[in-house]
Amino acid sequence: MTAELVRGQNQALPWTRLEIGVQADRALALGAVLVGEAGHALGGAEGIALPGAPPLPGLAVPGPPAAAHRLAVDLGALPAAATRVDLFLALPDGPHAPVRFGALAAPRVLLLGPGGEEAAGFAVTGLAEETAVVAVELYRRNGAWKIRAVGQGYQGGVPALLTDRGIDPGTAHRLGAGAPGRPVAPAPAAPRPDPDPAATPESPGPAAPSGGRVDYTHPGRRPAGGHPYATPAPAAPAPPAAPAAPVPVAGDASGWSMEERLHNQVWGMFEDLARTVAAYRGAVEFAEDRRERELDAVLDDPRTRTGQGAADARAAASERYGTLVARAQEALDRDLAQLAAESQVVEPALPPALAGWESPVWHAYRPPEQPPLAVRLGDLRLPEAPELRIPMLVRLPLERGLWIDAGRLSDGEGESRPAGLRALAAASAALHATRLLAVHPPGGLTVHLLDPAGSGAAAFAGLRSAGLLAPAPPAGAAGVAEVLERLTRRVDLVQMAVRGGARDALPPGLDTAEQLLVVHDFPHGFDDRAVTRLRYLADEGPAVGVHLLLVADRDDAAGYGPLLDPLWRGLLRITPLPDGHLADPWVHHLWTFLPPCAPTGSAVLETVVGAMARARRRSR
């Protein structure tokens, strides 16, 4: 899966040989700069790769301006002194060429592996008057190479970009004019100013002469205000004030129905939180890396290693670090405030299938006529925003079974097994089964409970007494075998009917409702044959309406060895207590899963179960 990067985010590079691809709707020039420890071009003008220039060690020669590029990079062949490779895009000259990036659709940069596979992408958005932009940088840290999405634009084009990397203004203008970038009048031959402590966190040089703003928002959603990380140069006009944050509106997303719009809006909030936290973490990491480089430079020079000069340099590095982190925190707080405001509007508007048990919508609950688009399993949060909870939604029918872990949970410092965890896992399973029953029409879901030892009877007593569970099987291994055989036969029959196009030929009396098998205290009561059938149901059942909810401690099943590994990998693990183990597919944060729970002292579950029982009796 291709990871989508945002400004400031980095990703480790698993290869030393790779390619950087560029996709745009207009012809653009591609170039690269080898950068050394001091942030200057390595070897001056000889460290710049431009179309038509001599090749550099480890870098292919960029091609002429085009709408698509591929630049080969061999990190192992780069000069030992090279710590970074800046890859930039520039607008070509010509009477019909655009005059600024703001007039173009956002170009996209791709990280390609040795076989041409796409490993990461970055849409360079948020540009306006710039005519050159550093799209990404490859940099070495602690001996390992990474890629960082930058997106730092330059209104002065390639000359300004090269001047920013230590090339004297005259040479930079000559190279910029000779390259397919748009030249500007040469800057005055004045001493280069000291690095700006307010530089953007994704660019190790001073702020761009244009004073352009960096936009960290996800390009697929409306921005929650600007992110003015870059400070304008004194001579440049002040940037316009950031637009006011949009007023949140429930259902403000695409979709055919309000339910689908709310579902898509919740997922958009999830993506926004993932990306804004990734931007913050990347900015802090850059600030730390920059401080380390500055402190190492002080220690490496015997002239500045001791004395007041060293103390002043360390204090300046710490001050710059604090400035960058404070600005990153300011942008994070602004985005989190916008997401919190959106959550306060969206949460009360969610229908029962997507709402928490504390929502008033449950007090007016009526069994639905059709199953919903998705169902809520719990909430998710990140440590940077502990008060902001994003509903965890999964589509229906369930494509993967659920596994409620009754074993060890991570507690941040190690692993623990809280007292009473098995009872909590059983209660959590009953709560999930209750919600799944509640969001299906009466008779639309049949729930089978396999509890050979009877240890989960108390948790499911309410559903059993209300007649919402299938008839209880015999106790022990005999009941396990009977239920598994019946469901396996159902899967086989439906599969044959679907493949043969003879759905009407199913045996009379076959329950055509969706089936949910709840297995409590697995693997108690299971022999090898039963385990094989359970694996078969987990793999083949979802496609024909048979789903699995497993309550188990994986350590208890260790005796089966690798036989059960495919089963565990195929199930979605959730926990009865908060636990940080779920990774998102974009930036791979570890999210804390917050299991659902009914409000203390509330009769909402009894109300919902009673309404379901009455509706089921009427439907018979």
PyMOL commands that set and color helices and strands:
alter all, ss='L'
color gray80, all
select helices_A, chain A and resi 44-47+75-77+101-103+157-163+169-178+258-300+307-349+352-354+360-364+421-438+461-465+476-499+503-505+528-540+542-544+554-570+604-619
alter helices_A, ss='H'
color red, helices_A
select strands_A, chain A and resi 3-4+10-12+17-35+48-49+66-74+84-90+108-112+118-123+132-141+144-154+374-382+385-395+402-405+409-410+415-416+445-450+514-522+546-552+572-574+579-583+590-594
alter strands_A, ss='S'
color yellow, strands_A
deselect
rebuild
show_as cartoon
